[in-house]
Every structure is written in structure tokens, then in C-alpha cells.
Amino acid sequence: MTESRAQSSRSYRRVAAAVDAVCAVAADFDATTLDEVVQAISAERRRPIEIASAHLGPGVCGQRRSFPEKDVIVIASALPSREHTLAHELGHIVFDHPGEPAAEVTLEASDDLIAYMLSQRAHQQIVDDGEDDQCEWEAETFANMLMTRLRVFNNRGAGVSVLRFDEALG
């Protein structure tokens, strides 16, 4: 994919609409923290989202692991703040970005081996595949917009009332 084509397929409106939808779900579930938002999205999708911590490979802050019955967001245990990475991985789930389903065989491998293999594969895909760049841009933009909205909610008073006020204003 050429750089100009990648740029033209990036849509802030699409990401903003996704953040609006997530915030509407958060309001319905009275969720004002990021962990509560993740659980609200999990309940809305009727598909569990678990949050785990693990030692991940160098340069890997988080991963979304897709299993047939659930999604798992794995956050690197060495991160000083997990919030942004959690929001980024939630963005991948919300956009239903293609990921690699965790095969049953990998369940027998150690977490360190899995993290290393995934980080090596992800690096090669970034080199080979422009679509991955698009997915990463969407997830990163989603994380930035969502974290900004959550900071506003928590700084302006009762989070849910702010959510409803923002909904009314459009």
C-alpha cells in the first residue's frame, strides 16, 4: 500500500464515531474508569474480555489474544502506566481488526515464547503489510481519543452525568 493511499484511508470520523459508541455503552453501564469501560464493552458484545499482565518481548507493550470463546488483553508487566496500552488494545477489539487466533497448540508454550514469536511476526508483518499500519493507526487514535474523553469525564464531575450531557450536545 502506498503512503498516499494509506493516508487517504485513515478516517478520524470513523475513529471518533467508535469512541462515541464506546462512551454511549459506558454511560449505559455507569462506567467511568477504563477497566469499567472494558467490562461494559465485554457485556455489550456478550463476549468476555479478560485483562492479564505478562512479561512480553522487547518493544511489545500489549497484545490482544483472540480465543474462540473470549478475548484477552495482555499488558506488559514492566509498563509504568497500563492505561494507554489497554485503551489501544481495546481499540483493536472495537474495530475488529484482524488478529491471529490463539491456536490450541500455543496454549502449551510458555508466555515468554509466545510473546517472542508474536513480536517477531508482528515486526515482519509491519514490514510486509500496510494494512497492519492502518490497524495500528486506528487503535492508537482510538486510544488517544478515548483517554481524552475519560479524563474529561473524571475532571468535570460525575462521569455518567457528563456522558449524558455530552450525548445531548452531540
HELIX and SHEET records of a PDB file:
HELIX    1   1 GLU A    3  SER A    8  1                                   6    
HELIX    2   2 TYR A   12  ASP A   28  1                                  17    
HELIX    3   3 LEU A   34  ARG A   45  1                                  12    
HELIX    4   4 GLU A   83  VAL A   94  1                                  12    
HELIX    5   5 GLU A  104  GLU A  108  5                                   5    
HELIX    6   6 ASP A  111  ASP A  128  1                                  18    
HELIX    7   7 GLY A  130  ASN A  155  1                                  26    
HELIX    8   8 GLY A  159  LEU A  169  1                                  11    
SHEET    1   A 3 ILE A  49  ALA A  54  0                                        
SHEET    2   A 3 ASP A  71  ALA A  76  1                                        
SHEET    3   A 3 GLY A  62  SER A  66 -1                                        
END                                                                             
